[in-house]
Amino acid sequence: MSRDVLSAVKRAQIIAGAEAVFSVDGYERASMTRIAAVAGVSKGTLYNHFTSKSDLLAAFMEEKIARTLTSVFDVPSVDKGTEDTLYEIGMQMIELMLAPGSRVLYRIAISETGKFPHLAKLLWDGGPQKAVGYMARWLEAQVSAGRLRPMDADFAAEQFFALCQTRIVARCRFELPTDTSLLAIERVIRAATRLFLAEYGSNPL
């Protein structure tokens, strides 16, 4: 195995170890010694890849965004029915936001944003803002096709995502008892879709 490949493998081990430790301990209580132990590498190897805990945290955030946020939102085809596509977008978004990796990122960003404001921006730009951009472009295509009324597409995309989070997402983030069954999620997304089309549909519901 080449040195570059070995380095990539070790880096992946370290990121996995950092995820495990940050998820349980948060940033403040996490130690590089514990991360090295969980990752199965020496402290020397750890510091060869990351010069500090804050450097490792930033790398962990970037890695998780790449794996759990940016690749999930698939731009739908303009030729698909608007209502069905909105429903699918909403379901994908809720699945993403309720995923363990996304919830870990959110908790860390919120808890550490005072000390590391760039982490919150990193999370926002790589996740929610990217999804809004994807959906805004799709909405503009729908407007051009005459399926939706003219709108501020970025604003409308944020509105739709906010509607889709009703009742479920905030409660999950606070670790409150929440019905996250498929039936409960579908009910929220169907209602969000109807409300959105009532406002922006070319033939309002």
Summary of the structure (lengths in Angstrom):
residues: 205
radius of gyration: 20.0
end to end distance: 60.8
largest distance: 64.0
contacts: 611
relative contact order: 0.10
helix: 74%
strand: 1%
